[in-house]
Amino acid sequence: MHRARVVAQWAGHIQETPSAFRMLGRMLDMLGNAQVLILLTLGVAALALEVYALVDALRYPAKAYTAAGKLNKQAWVAILVVATMVGFVTVTRVLGLGILGVVAAGVYLADVRPALRAVTPRGGWRGSRGSSGSGGQGPYGRW
């Protein structure tokens, strides 16, 4: 009788073990889901950075790139278009090949954009079209 009770207790312990493994499996699944969510958030943020850099590069005229002593506008736009495409394709794998797009956008935003802003008038580049002649004057003075 005593032996039967020990065997029954041992059998009950074995039956409880799979539920512990299931609980551990669920916890690991939640950890994996959290990692996927974090990487997806990083990928979307990287894509937003690349799109922002591309749109910003399109805003400046080709003359500004030459005046700043940087690569020409076509080269930077091509680099940033490729960076944005790489960022779009690798939005879920940003820490792999997707880092190249982030680096290209980062170089543009950290090096080229400040140089373009330094050679561009504060009110924006005023070429032959869209020149209002106000010289940066608003209704309440200079801005």
N, C-alpha and C positions, 0 to 999 in steps of 0.2 A: 504494500500500500504506500509506504513512504517513497519507494522507488518510483511509483506511478506519479506521485505528486511532483517529484523533482523533474521527471520527464515532461510533465504537463507545463510546469513553469518554464522549463527550457524551450519547449515548443512555443509557448506564448511570447517569449523573448524574441525568438526567430521571426514570429509573425509581426512583431512591432518594428523590427529593423527595416523592412521595406518602406514603411511609412516615413521613417527618418530619412531614407534615401530619396523618397519622393519630395519631402520638404526641402532637402538640400538641392535637389534638382530644380524646384520652383524658385528657390533663392538665386541659384545661378542663372536661371532664365531671366529673372528680374534684373540682375546685374548686367546681363548681355543686352537686354532691352534698353537699359539706361545708357550703356556705352554706344549703342546704335543711335539713340536720340541725341547724345552729345556730339557724335561725329557728323550726324546730319545737320545739326545746328551750325557746327563749324563750317561745313561745306556750303551751306546757304549764305553764311556770313562772308566766306571767301568769294563766292560768286557775286554777291552784292558789291564787294570791294572792287572786283574786276570790272563789273559793269560801270561803276562810278568812275573808275579811272578811264575807261573807254569814252564815256560821255564827256568827261572833262577834257580829254585830248581832242575831241572833235570840236570843242568850243573855241579853241584858239586858232588863228589863221596861220598859214605856213610861214609867213614873215616872222612871226614871234619865235618860232623854233630856230630859224636862222639867226635872229638877233640874240637869242639866248646861247647860241653856240652848241646846240644839241643836235641829235639826229633829226632829219627832216620829218615833217608831219606824217607823210605817207608811211615811213618806217615805223613810227611809234603807233600809229593807228593799226598797222598790220600786226605788230607785236601784241597789242592789246586785244585785237580781234581773236588772234590765236589763243591768247591767255584766257579770254572769256569762253571760247569754245571748249578749251581743255577744262576749265572750271565747271562748265555745264555738264560735260560728259562724266567728270569725276566728282560730282557733288556728293556722292556717298562714300568716296574714297579720297578725301582731301589730303590725307597724310601720305599718299603715294605719289602718283604722277601729278596730282592736283596742286602740289606745292609749287610747281613751276609757274603756274598762272598767278599765284599769290606773290611770288618773288617778282615777276614782271610788273604787276600792278604796284607793288611796293616800291620798286625802283622808280617807276614813273612818278608816283605820288611824293616820294621823298626827295628826288633829285631834279626831275624835269619840271614838275609843276611849280615849285618855288622859283626856278629860273624863269619860267614863262610869266609868272606873276610879277617878277621884278622888272621885266622889260615891257609889260603891258600897262597902259594907262589905267588908273584906278577905276574909271567908269567903264572899262572894257575896251577892247580894241576898236578904234573908230576908223574905219576905212572910208572908201568913197560913198558907200551906201549907208544909210541909217544915221548919218551925222546930223545931229540936231543943232549944233552950234551953241549949245547952252554952256559948254565948258564945265560940266559938273555942277551946275547950279540947279537947285530944286526950288520949290515955291517959298522956302524959308531960309535960303542961303546955300552955301556950299555943302556938298555931301560927299 
